[in-house]
Amino acid sequence: MTRFSKSLIQTTSQLMNHLKRLASICTMLVVTCGFSAGQDQIIFTVEDEPVLVDEFLYIYEKTNRDNADFSSSSVEEYLDLYKKFKLKVHKARQMQLDTIQSRNIELAGYRKQLAAAYLSDKEMLESLTREAYDRMLRDVSFSHIL
């Protein structure tokens, strides 16, 4: 095989990969537009509680963030996990696990831990600490004059 042939095969392979990605993106756009057009559509129900498309999309995007590629395998896998999650939540409510006092206290503790991480801005705290330290170095005491 000549050098030119190898280069041509490599270029063709790269072009095919780009076309596949483009086709995948176009498919996902069509799927996303279809989902967003039917925001009140029901995906499934759990004991007469409907689960809407926009709820599922919000959770999917929030969970996957940058990895939310909307490929059919990814969406189907996440949908299966989400169905199981909804069934567990429904079963827990039937068993009234959400009303047990010890669980509510434990949940309040978790909320407090999470809130502390989100409410303190570490960058701002670092900036203010640095500013206070810098001012402390420049402050001059005039007590000896009086």
N, CA and C atoms as an extended XYZ file, in Angstrom:
438
Properties=species:S:1:pos:R:3:atomname:S:1:resname:S:1:resid:I:1 pbc="F F F"
N         0.838       -1.172        0.000 N   MET     1
C         0.000        0.000        0.000 CA  MET     1
C         0.890        1.245        0.000 C   MET     1
N         0.528        2.177       -0.794 N   THR     2
C         1.341        3.386       -0.893 CA  THR     2
C         0.993        4.362        0.216 C   THR     2
N         1.857        5.299        0.366 N   ARG     3
C         1.647        6.325        1.386 CA  ARG     3
C         0.373        7.123        1.097 C   ARG     3
N         0.133        7.398       -0.173 N   PHE     4
C        -1.057        8.136       -0.573 CA  PHE     4
C        -2.321        7.341       -0.250 C   PHE     4
N        -2.302        6.041       -0.465 N   SER     5
C        -3.461        5.192       -0.183 CA  SER     5
C        -3.768        5.188        1.307 C   SER     5
N        -2.736        5.071        2.120 N   LYS     6
C        -2.937        5.091        3.571 CA  LYS     6
C        -3.531        6.422        4.014 C   LYS     6
N        -3.037        7.495        3.455 N   SER     7
C        -3.535        8.824        3.788 CA  SER     7
C        -4.988        8.983        3.353 C   SER     7
N        -5.304        8.461        2.178 N   LEU     8
C        -6.675        8.549        1.669 CA  LEU     8
C        -7.626        7.737        2.537 C   LEU     8
N        -7.221        6.551        2.957 N   ILE     9
C        -8.059        5.713        3.816 CA  ILE     9
C        -8.265        6.387        5.167 C   ILE     9
N        -7.212        6.974        5.711 N   GLN    10
C        -7.311        7.662        6.988 CA  GLN    10
C        -8.234        8.869        6.889 C   GLN    10
N        -8.113        9.635        5.820 N   THR    11
C        -8.960       10.808        5.617 CA  THR    11
C       -10.413       10.383        5.442 C   THR    11
N       -10.649        9.308        4.687 N   THR    12
C       -12.007        8.803        4.486 CA  THR    12
C       -12.593        8.339        5.808 C   THR    12
N       -11.789        7.675        6.600 N   SER    13
C       -12.244        7.207        7.911 CA  SER    13
C       -12.621        8.384        8.809 C   SER    13
N       -11.798        9.420        8.800 N   GLN    14
C       -12.096       10.608        9.610 CA  GLN    14
C       -13.374       11.285        9.132 C   GLN    14
N       -13.560       11.335        7.807 N   LEU    15
C       -14.760       11.941        7.248 CA  LEU    15
C       -15.995       11.150        7.652 C   LEU    15
N       -15.895        9.832        7.621 N   MET    16
C       -17.031        8.991        8.024 CA  MET    16
C       -17.358        9.208        9.499 C   MET    16
N       -16.346        9.344       10.343 N   ASN    17
C       -16.578        9.601       11.762 CA  ASN    17
C       -17.285       10.936       11.966 C   ASN    17
N       -16.868       11.953       11.220 N   HIS    18
C       -17.509       13.264       11.322 CA  HIS    18
C       -18.960       13.193       10.843 C   HIS    18
N       -19.208       12.452        9.786 N   LEU    19
C       -20.577       12.304        9.289 CA  LEU    19
C       -21.449       11.561       10.293 C   LEU    19
N       -20.894       10.544       10.928 N   LYS    20
C       -21.644        9.818       11.958 CA  LYS    20
C       -22.000       10.746       13.110 C   LYS    20
N       -21.029       11.557       13.544 N   ARG    21
C       -21.291       12.509       14.632 CA  ARG    21
C       -22.364       13.516       14.230 C   ARG    21
N       -22.282       14.001       12.999 N   LEU    22
C       -23.273       14.954       12.508 CA  LEU    22
C       -24.659       14.324       12.461 C   LEU    22
N       -24.734       13.097       11.987 N   ALA    23
C       -26.022       12.396       11.940 CA  ALA    23
C       -26.561       12.183       13.348 C   ALA    23
N       -25.678       11.853       14.282 N   SER    24
C       -26.086       11.654       15.671 CA  SER    24
C       -26.608       12.959       16.271 C   SER    24
N       -25.917       14.057       15.999 N   ILE    25
C       -26.348       15.364       16.512 CA  ILE    25
C       -27.698       15.750       15.930 C   ILE    25
N       -27.869       15.534       14.630 N   CYS    26
C       -29.153       15.852       13.984 CA  CYS    26
C       -30.271       15.022       14.585 C   CYS    26
N       -30.000       13.736       14.831 N   THR    27
C       -31.006       12.868       15.439 CA  THR    27
C       -31.382       13.366       16.824 C   THR    27
N       -30.371       13.752       17.605 N   MET    28
C       -30.641       14.229       18.955 CA  MET    28
C       -31.413       15.552       18.939 C   MET    28
N       -31.124       16.400       17.976 N   LEU    29
C       -31.880       17.648       17.858 CA  LEU    29
C       -33.342       17.366       17.557 C   LEU    29
N       -33.590       16.419       16.672 N   VAL    30
C       -34.970       16.059       16.337 CA  VAL    30
C       -35.665       15.483       17.562 C   VAL    30
N       -34.954       14.606       18.297 N   VAL    31
C       -35.527       14.016       19.504 CA  VAL    31
C       -35.790       15.088       20.552 C   VAL    31
N       -34.829       15.981       20.742 N   THR    32
C       -34.987       17.048       21.731 CA  THR    32
C       -36.131       17.977       21.361 C   THR    32
N       -36.222       18.348       20.091 N   CYS    33
C       -37.322       19.206       19.660 CA  CYS    33
C       -38.657       18.497       19.846 C   CYS    33
N       -38.670       17.218       19.577 N   GLY    34
C       -39.895       16.440       19.775 CA  GLY    34
C       -40.289       16.389       21.230 C   GLY    34
N       -39.280       16.225       22.123 N   PHE    35
C       -39.559       16.213       23.551 CA  PHE    35
C       -40.041       17.573       24.023 C   PHE    35
N       -39.377       18.630       23.574 N   SER    36
C       -39.737       19.957       24.060 CA  SER    36
C       -41.078       20.411       23.510 C   SER    36
N       -41.465       19.923       22.329 N   ALA    37
C       -42.762       20.298       21.782 CA  ALA    37
C       -43.884       19.668       22.585 C   ALA    37
N       -43.621       18.505       23.166 N   GLY    38
C       -44.648       17.814       23.939 CA  GLY    38
C       -44.324       17.848       25.411 C   GLY    38
N       -44.224       19.027       25.976 N   GLN    39
C       -43.813       19.149       27.366 CA  GLN    39
C       -44.820       18.546       28.337 C   GLN    39
N       -46.063       18.439       27.939 N   ASP    40
C       -47.064       17.873       28.826 CA  ASP    40
C       -47.291       16.395       28.558 C   ASP    40
N       -46.447       15.784       27.732 N   GLN    41
C       -46.594       14.370       27.442 CA  GLN    41
C       -46.129       13.550       28.631 C   GLN    41
N       -46.799       12.437       28.832 N   ILE    42
C       -46.497       11.553       29.947 CA  ILE    42
C       -45.641       10.401       29.434 C   ILE    42
N       -44.519       10.170       30.092 N   ILE    43
C       -43.656        9.049       29.703 CA  ILE    43
C       -44.186        7.757       30.295 C   ILE    43
N       -44.443        7.776       31.608 N   PHE    44
C       -44.985        6.611       32.296 CA  PHE    44
C       -45.693        7.090       33.547 C   PHE    44
N       -46.444        6.201       34.163 N   THR    45
C       -47.138        6.549       35.402 CA  THR    45
C       -46.761        5.532       36.476 C   THR    45
N       -46.753        6.013       37.707 N   VAL    46
C       -46.520        5.149       38.857 CA  VAL    46
C       -47.723        5.308       39.767 C   VAL    46
N       -48.562        4.300       39.781 N   GLU    47
C       -49.783        4.333       40.603 CA  GLU    47
C       -50.553        5.642       40.408 C   GLU    47
N       -50.919        5.913       39.209 N   ASP    48
C       -51.709        7.093       38.806 CA  ASP    48
C       -50.966        8.419       38.965 C   ASP    48
N       -49.675        8.386       39.237 N   GLU    49
C       -48.857        9.602       39.265 CA  GLU    49
C       -48.116        9.700       37.941 C   GLU    49
N       -48.449       10.683       37.107 N   PRO    50
C       -47.771       10.778       35.811 CA  PRO    50
C       -46.361       11.346       35.947 C   PRO    50
N       -45.461       10.846       35.123 N   VAL    51
C       -44.097       11.377       35.027 CA  VAL    51
C       -43.999       12.020       33.654 C   VAL    51
N       -43.792       13.334       33.633 N   LEU    52
C       -43.806       14.090       32.388 CA  LEU    52
C       -42.438       14.090       31.709 C   LEU    52
N       -42.450       14.357       30.425 N   VAL    53
C       -41.234       14.392       29.624 CA  VAL    53
C       -40.285       15.469       30.122 C   VAL    53
N       -40.802       16.665       30.405 N   ASP    54
C       -39.916       17.746       30.835 CA  ASP    54
C       -39.267       17.452       32.184 C   ASP    54
N       -39.962       16.747       33.064 N   GLU    55
C       -39.371       16.340       34.344 CA  GLU    55
C       -38.205       15.382       34.106 C   GLU    55
N       -38.431       14.395       33.240 N   PHE    56
C       -37.377       13.429       32.936 CA  PHE    56
C       -36.173       14.109       32.286 C   PHE    56
N       -36.416       15.007       31.327 N   LEU    57
C       -35.322       15.701       30.648 CA  LEU    57
C       -34.525       16.564       31.616 C   LEU    57
N       -35.218       17.232       32.516 N   TYR    58
C       -34.539       18.075       33.504 CA  TYR    58
C       -33.603       17.228       34.363 C   TYR    58
N       -34.105       16.090       34.857 N   ILE    59
C       -33.305       15.221       35.713 CA  ILE    59
C       -32.155       14.603       34.923 C   ILE    59
N       -32.425       14.200       33.671 N   TYR    60
C       -31.379       13.599       32.828 CA  TYR    60
C       -30.241       14.586       32.591 C   TYR    60
N       -30.593       15.817       32.228 N   GLU    61
C       -29.570       16.834       31.955 CA  GLU    61
C       -28.835       17.242       33.226 C   GLU    61
N       -29.552       17.330       34.333 N   LYS    62
C       -28.930       17.716       35.595 CA  LYS    62
C       -27.951       16.646       36.062 C   LYS    62
N       -28.326       15.391       35.910 N   THR    63
C       -27.476       14.301       36.364 CA  THR    63
C       -26.251       14.126       35.472 C   THR    63
N       -26.451       14.212       34.164 N   ASN    64
C       -25.367       13.931       33.229 CA  ASN    64
C       -24.549       15.154       32.841 C   ASN    64
N       -25.051       16.332       33.080 N   ARG    65
C       -24.387       17.599       32.763 CA  ARG    65
C       -23.759       17.584       31.382 C   ARG    65
N       -22.446       17.626       31.290 N   ASP    66
C       -21.759       17.691       29.994 CA  ASP    66
C       -21.818       16.373       29.237 C   ASP    66
N       -22.107       15.279       29.928 N   ASN    67
C       -22.155       13.967       29.280 CA  ASN    67
C       -23.543       13.630       28.748 C   ASN    67
N       -24.479       14.571       28.820 N   ALA    68
C       -25.839       14.326       28.325 CA  ALA    68
C       -25.833       14.386       26.806 C   ALA    68
N       -25.566       13.239       26.184 N   ASP    69
C       -25.445       13.213       24.729 CA  ASP    69
C       -26.752       12.833       24.031 C   ASP    69
N       -27.766       12.432       24.774 N   PHE    70
C       -29.082       12.080       24.246 CA  PHE    70
C       -29.023       10.941       23.225 C   PHE    70
N       -28.022       10.077       23.333 N   SER    71
C       -28.014        8.897       22.473 CA  SER    71
C       -29.117        7.968       22.962 C   SER    71
N       -29.658        7.188       22.055 N   SER    72
C       -30.799        6.347       22.420 CA  SER    72
C       -30.437        5.370       23.534 C   SER    72
N       -29.236        4.802       23.497 N   SER    73
C       -28.854        3.850       24.543 CA  SER    73
C       -28.730        4.552       25.893 C   SER    73
N       -28.177        5.756       25.898 N   SER    74
C       -28.009        6.508       27.138 CA  SER    74
C       -29.372        6.895       27.730 C   SER    74
N       -30.261        7.377       26.882 N   VAL    75
C       -31.586        7.796       27.351 CA  VAL    75
C       -32.371        6.596       27.851 C   VAL    75
N       -32.318        5.483       27.122 N   GLU    76
C       -33.054        4.285       27.543 CA  GLU    76
C       -32.520        3.752       28.864 C   GLU    76
N       -31.208        3.731       29.019 N   GLU    77
C       -30.617        3.262       30.263 CA  GLU    77
C       -31.028        4.154       31.430 C   GLU    77
N       -30.986        5.467       31.221 N   TYR    78
C       -31.355        6.385       32.292 CA  TYR    78
C       -32.848        6.315       32.588 C   TYR    78
N       -33.653        6.114       31.550 N   LEU    79
C       -35.099        5.985       31.753 CA  LEU    79
C       -35.405        4.766       32.607 C   LEU    79
N       -34.700        3.666       32.376 N   ASP    80
C       -34.895        2.466       33.184 CA  ASP    80
C       -34.527        2.739       34.639 C   ASP    80
N       -33.395        3.416       34.857 N   LEU    81
C       -32.990        3.774       36.223 CA  LEU    81
C       -34.011        4.712       36.878 C   LEU    81
N       -34.519        5.650       36.101 N   TYR    82
C       -35.476        6.627       36.640 CA  TYR    82
C       -36.787        5.950       37.008 C   TYR    82
N       -37.228        4.977       36.202 N   LYS    83
C       -38.447        4.220       36.536 CA  LYS    83
C       -38.271        3.494       37.859 C   LYS    83
N       -37.121        2.832       38.025 N   LYS    84
C       -36.856        2.113       39.273 CA  LYS    84
C       -36.824        3.063       40.462 C   LYS    84
N       -36.238        4.238       40.259 N   PHE    85
C       -36.179        5.240       41.312 CA  PHE    85
C       -37.592        5.676       41.717 C   PHE    85
N       -38.426        5.979       40.734 N   LYS    86
C       -39.795        6.421       41.019 CA  LYS    86
C       -40.586        5.334       41.739 C   LYS    86
N       -40.381        4.067       41.345 N   LEU    87
C       -41.062        2.960       42.018 CA  LEU    87
C       -40.608        2.826       43.471 C   LEU    87
N       -39.316        3.023       43.726 N   LYS    88
C       -38.803        2.958       45.100 CA  LYS    88
C       -39.364        4.088       45.953 C   LYS    88
N       -39.437        5.282       45.376 N   VAL    89
C       -39.993        6.420       46.111 CA  VAL    89
C       -41.457        6.167       46.439 C   VAL    89
N       -42.199        5.646       45.476 N   HIS    90
C       -43.610        5.354       45.702 CA  HIS    90
C       -43.775        4.307       46.803 C   HIS    90
N       -42.962        3.249       46.767 N   LYS    91
C       -43.028        2.196       47.789 CA  LYS    91
C       -42.670        2.752       49.161 C   LYS    91
N       -41.673        3.629       49.218 N   ALA    92
C       -41.280        4.237       50.493 CA  ALA    92
C       -42.404        5.099       51.061 C   ALA    92
N       -43.106        5.797       50.182 N   ARG    93
C       -44.240        6.606       50.654 CA  ARG    93
C       -45.374        5.724       51.143 C   ARG    93
N       -45.596        4.602       50.455 N   GLN    94
C       -46.636        3.673       50.905 CA  GLN    94
C       -46.302        3.125       52.285 C   GLN    94
N       -45.027        2.852       52.526 N   MET    95
C       -44.585        2.330       53.824 CA  MET    95
C       -44.454        3.438       54.860 C   MET    95
N       -44.728        4.678       54.465 N   GLN    96
C       -44.658        5.870       55.302 CA  GLN    96
C       -43.276        6.064       55.920 C   GLN    96
N       -42.252        5.763       55.118 N   LEU    97
C       -40.880        5.974       55.591 CA  LEU    97
C       -40.545        7.456       55.686 C   LEU    97
N       -41.321        8.282       54.988 N   ASP    98
C       -41.061        9.720       55.029 CA  ASP    98
C       -41.616       10.382       56.287 C   ASP    98
N       -42.326        9.641       57.113 N   THR    99
C       -42.898       10.221       58.329 CA  THR    99
C       -42.186        9.759       59.602 C   THR    99
N       -41.195        8.901       59.490 N   ILE   100
C       -40.470        8.410       60.663 CA  ILE   100
C       -39.562        9.536       61.175 C   ILE   100
N       -39.692        9.835       62.466 N   GLN   101
C       -38.997       10.970       63.057 CA  GLN   101
C       -37.481       10.856       62.933 C   GLN   101
N       -36.920        9.680       63.176 N   SER   102
C       -35.465        9.521       63.113 CA  SER   102
C       -34.947        9.762       61.694 C   SER   102
N       -35.721        9.363       60.688 N   ARG   103
C       -35.321        9.604       59.295 CA  ARG   103
C       -35.378       11.092       58.962 C   ARG   103
N       -36.397       11.764       59.489 N   ASN   104
C       -36.503       13.206       59.238 CA  ASN   104
C       -35.348       13.973       59.879 C   ASN   104
N       -34.920       13.547       61.052 N   ILE   105
C       -33.785       14.187       61.718 CA  ILE   105
C       -32.506       13.936       60.929 C   ILE   105
N       -32.337       12.691       60.449 N   GLU   106
C       -31.165       12.350       59.644 CA  GLU   106
C       -31.146       13.163       58.352 C   GLU   106
N       -32.306       13.301       57.714 N   LEU   107
C       -32.418       14.077       56.479 CA  LEU   107
C       -32.103       15.552       56.727 C   LEU   107
N       -32.559       16.078       57.851 N   ALA   108
C       -32.265       17.474       58.189 CA  ALA   108
C       -30.757       17.673       58.359 C   ALA   108
N       -30.086       16.692       58.936 N   GLY   109
C       -28.631       16.773       59.075 CA  GLY   109
C       -27.932       16.795       57.725 C   GLY   109
N       -28.408       15.950       56.798 N   TYR   110
C       -27.830       15.939       55.450 CA  TYR   110
C       -28.053       17.276       54.747 C   TYR   110
N       -29.248       17.838       54.902 N   ARG   111
C       -29.538       19.141       54.288 CA  ARG   111
C       -28.600       20.210       54.824 C   ARG   111
N       -28.377       20.166       56.120 N   LYS   112
C       -27.498       21.161       56.753 CA  LYS   112
C       -26.073       21.039       56.218 C   LYS   112
N       -25.582       19.810       56.060 N   GLN   113
C       -24.236       19.593       55.519 CA  GLN   113
C       -24.134       20.093       54.090 C   GLN   113
N       -25.132       19.785       53.283 N   LEU   114
C       -25.115       20.222       51.894 CA  LEU   114
C       -25.227       21.739       51.786 C   LEU   114
N       -26.077       22.333       52.594 N   ALA   115
C       -26.264       23.782       52.540 CA  ALA   115
C       -24.975       24.505       52.906 C   ALA   115
N       -24.253       23.977       53.876 N   ALA   116
C       -23.002       24.622       54.291 CA  ALA   116
C       -22.012       24.677       53.135 C   ALA   116
N       -21.974       23.619       52.346 N   ALA   117
C       -21.040       23.590       51.208 CA  ALA   117
C       -21.442       24.586       50.130 C   ALA   117
N       -22.735       24.789       49.935 N   TYR   118
C       -23.199       25.682       48.880 CA  TYR   118
C       -23.303       27.138       49.336 C   TYR   118
N       -23.483       27.371       50.618 N   LEU   119
C       -23.680       28.735       51.097 CA  LEU   119
C       -22.364       29.467       51.334 C   LEU   119
N       -21.288       28.747       51.554 N   SER   120
C       -20.015       29.428       51.754 CA  SER   120
C       -19.271       29.474       50.427 C   SER   120
N       -18.970       30.664       50.012 N   ASP   121
C       -18.254       30.867       48.762 CA  ASP   121
C       -16.767       30.865       49.083 C   ASP   121
N       -16.088       29.791       48.744 N   LYS   122
C       -14.682       29.636       49.114 CA  LYS   122
C       -13.794       30.664       48.438 C   LYS   122
N       -14.080       31.019       47.212 N   GLU   123
C       -13.278       32.022       46.519 CA  GLU   123
C       -13.406       33.386       47.193 C   GLU   123
N       -14.628       33.741       47.557 N   MET   124
C       -14.850       35.025       48.223 CA  MET   124
C       -14.187       35.027       49.597 C   MET   124
N       -14.289       33.931       50.316 N   LEU   125
C       -13.665       33.832       51.631 CA  LEU   125
C       -12.149       33.966       51.517 C   LEU   125
N       -11.572       33.309       50.527 N   GLU   126
C       -10.121       33.406       50.298 CA  GLU   126
C        -9.726       34.837       49.963 C   GLU   126
N       -10.525       35.496       49.126 N   SER   127
C       -10.248       36.877       48.726 CA  SER   127
C       -10.309       37.821       49.930 C   SER   127
N       -11.332       37.662       50.750 N   LEU   128
C       -11.469       38.525       51.929 CA  LEU   128
C       -10.358       38.268       52.942 C   LEU   128
N        -9.977       37.005       53.086 N   THR   129
C        -8.882       36.677       54.005 CA  THR   129
C        -7.586       37.304       53.531 C   THR   129
N        -7.318       37.213       52.236 N   ARG   130
C        -6.104       37.803       51.655 CA  ARG   130
C        -6.118       39.321       51.842 C   ARG   130
N        -7.282       39.947       51.623 N   GLU   131
C        -7.398       41.400       51.779 CA  GLU   131
C        -7.147       41.817       53.227 C   GLU   131
N        -7.710       41.070       54.186 N   ALA   132
C        -7.498       41.389       55.598 CA  ALA   132
C        -6.031       41.224       55.976 C   ALA   132
N        -5.391       40.200       55.463 N   TYR   133
C        -3.974       39.985       55.748 CA  TYR   133
C        -3.125       41.118       55.172 C   TYR   133
N        -3.427       41.508       53.931 N   ASP   134
C        -2.679       42.603       53.301 CA  ASP   134
C        -2.850       43.906       54.074 C   ASP   134
N        -4.050       44.178       54.545 N   ARG   135
C        -4.286       45.408       55.325 CA  ARG   135
C        -3.551       45.355       56.659 C   ARG   135
N        -3.504       44.161       57.246 N   MET   136
C        -2.818       44.016       58.518 CA  MET   136
C        -1.328       44.337       58.363 C   MET   136
N        -0.751       44.013       57.231 N   LEU   137
C         0.663       44.307       56.986 CA  LEU   137
C         0.905       45.799       56.814 C   LEU   137
N        -0.091       46.529       56.297 N   ARG   138
C         0.073       47.958       56.038 CA  ARG   138
C        -0.394       48.836       57.187 C   ARG   138
N        -1.198       48.289       58.106 N   ASP   139
C        -1.707       49.097       59.214 CA  ASP   139
C        -0.566       49.564       60.104 C   ASP   139
N        -0.693       50.795       60.543 N   VAL   140
C         0.333       51.391       61.403 CA  VAL   140
C        -0.331       51.733       62.734 C   VAL   140
N         0.332       51.400       63.791 N   SER   141
C        -0.191       51.692       65.114 CA  SER   141
C         0.337       53.048       65.579 C   SER   141
N        -0.553       53.945       65.986 N   PHE   142
C        -0.178       55.293       66.426 CA  PHE   142
C        -0.301       55.447       67.927 C   PHE   142
N        -0.404       54.391       68.637 N   SER   143
C        -0.577       54.480       70.092 CA  SER   143
C         0.637       55.095       70.784 C   SER   143
N         1.813       54.935       70.222 N   HIS   144
C         3.021       55.478       70.850 CA  HIS   144
C         3.055       57.011       70.779 C   HIS   144
N         2.313       57.619       69.836 N   ILE   145
C         2.288       59.078       69.710 CA  ILE   145
C         1.490       59.669       70.873 C   ILE   145
N         0.412       59.040       71.221 N   LEU   146
C        -0.416       59.571       72.285 CA  LEU   146
C         0.194       59.259       73.605 C   LEU   146
